[in-house]
Amino acid sequence: MRQVKEYAARSDRTITSVLEDALRQLLERERRDFGGPRPDIVQLAVFDGDGLQVGIDLNDRSTWADLADAEDAEHFRAIDHVDA
């Protein structure tokens, strides 16, 4: 961070603008080198729908833990099947 501050001061720029430019360059390099985000970076899962299932209370683990475990098991079985 010290180097960023020094660079920003020498360039008469804000720290924010220096960091924004650095992130833009990183993302552009990854897009160019890998055709998108790096493959070792976890992709954010996005869900569509009308909200929670009936009976699910996010504050009460007992209402969703079994469903989450079953979904995880199904996901890992699918991965194992593809790798086989």
C-alpha positions as a Python dict, from the first residue, in 0.01 Angstrom:
ca = {
    (1, 'M'): (0, 0, 0),
    (2, 'R'): (294, 228, 68),
    (3, 'Q'): (406, 189, -293),
    (4, 'V'): (56, 268, -417),
    (5, 'K'): (46, 584, -207),
    (6, 'E'): (389, 691, -332),
    (7, 'Y'): (294, 621, -694),
    (8, 'A'): (-33, 815, -657),
    (9, 'A'): (152, 1112, -508),
    (10, 'R'): (418, 1112, -783),
    (11, 'S'): (147, 1086, -1049),
    (12, 'D'): (-75, 1349, -887),
    (13, 'R'): (-358, 1096, -870),
    (14, 'T'): (-581, 955, -600),
    (15, 'I'): (-512, 614, -452),
    (16, 'T'): (-856, 507, -572),
    (17, 'S'): (-781, 596, -934),
    (18, 'V'): (-449, 408, -922),
    (19, 'L'): (-617, 98, -778),
    (20, 'E'): (-903, 117, -1030),
    (21, 'D'): (-655, 130, -1319),
    (22, 'A'): (-458, -161, -1174),
    (23, 'L'): (-773, -373, -1142),
    (24, 'R'): (-882, -286, -1496),
    (25, 'Q'): (-542, -395, -1627),
    (26, 'L'): (-557, -721, -1429),
    (27, 'L'): (-905, -805, -1556),
    (28, 'E'): (-810, -720, -1914),
    (29, 'R'): (-498, -939, -1892),
    (30, 'E'): (-703, -1231, -1757),
    (31, 'R'): (-962, -1185, -2030),
    (32, 'R'): (-689, -1181, -2294),
    (33, 'D'): (-478, -1466, -2150),
    (34, 'F'): (-756, -1697, -2034),
    (35, 'G'): (-1052, -1594, -2246),
    (36, 'G'): (-1230, -1479, -1931),
    (37, 'P'): (-1184, -1500, -1558),
    (38, 'R'): (-907, -1731, -1442),
    (39, 'P'): (-1025, -2092, -1426),
    (40, 'D'): (-909, -2130, -1065),
    (41, 'I'): (-1137, -1851, -946),
    (42, 'V'): (-1472, -1968, -815),
    (43, 'Q'): (-1764, -1843, -1019),
    (44, 'L'): (-2054, -1685, -834),
    (45, 'A'): (-2371, -1892, -860),
    (46, 'V'): (-2681, -1693, -951),
    (47, 'F'): (-3028, -1826, -891),
    (48, 'D'): (-3363, -1735, -1038),
    (49, 'G'): (-3696, -1799, -879),
    (50, 'D'): (-3967, -1669, -655),
    (51, 'G'): (-3781, -1684, -326),
    (52, 'L'): (-3750, -1947, -60),
    (53, 'Q'): (-3932, -2278, -69),
    (54, 'V'): (-4233, -2306, 158),
    (55, 'G'): (-4122, -2402, 507),
    (56, 'I'): (-3763, -2276, 473),
    (57, 'D'): (-3646, -2029, 737),
    (58, 'L'): (-3288, -1912, 684),
    (59, 'N'): (-3257, -1838, 1055),
    (60, 'D'): (-3346, -2199, 1142),
    (61, 'R'): (-3084, -2441, 1009),
    (62, 'S'): (-3307, -2739, 1076),
    (63, 'T'): (-3543, -2622, 797),
    (64, 'W'): (-3277, -2621, 525),
    (65, 'A'): (-2970, -2821, 632),
    (66, 'D'): (-3089, -3154, 488),
    (67, 'L'): (-3178, -2990, 155),
    (68, 'A'): (-2838, -2819, 136),
    (69, 'D'): (-2655, -3143, 215),
    (70, 'A'): (-2854, -3332, -49),
    (71, 'E'): (-2784, -3061, -307),
    (72, 'D'): (-2412, -3072, -227),
    (73, 'A'): (-2406, -3452, -255),
    (74, 'E'): (-2584, -3436, -592),
    (75, 'H'): (-2336, -3175, -717),
    (76, 'F'): (-2033, -3383, -616),
    (77, 'R'): (-2180, -3702, -766),
    (78, 'A'): (-2222, -3515, -1095),
    (79, 'I'): (-1860, -3397, -1082),
    (80, 'D'): (-1733, -3749, -1006),
    (81, 'H'): (-1941, -3884, -1296),
    (82, 'V'): (-1788, -3632, -1540),
    (83, 'D'): (-1432, -3707, -1421),
    (84, 'A'): (-1477, -4084, -1454),
}
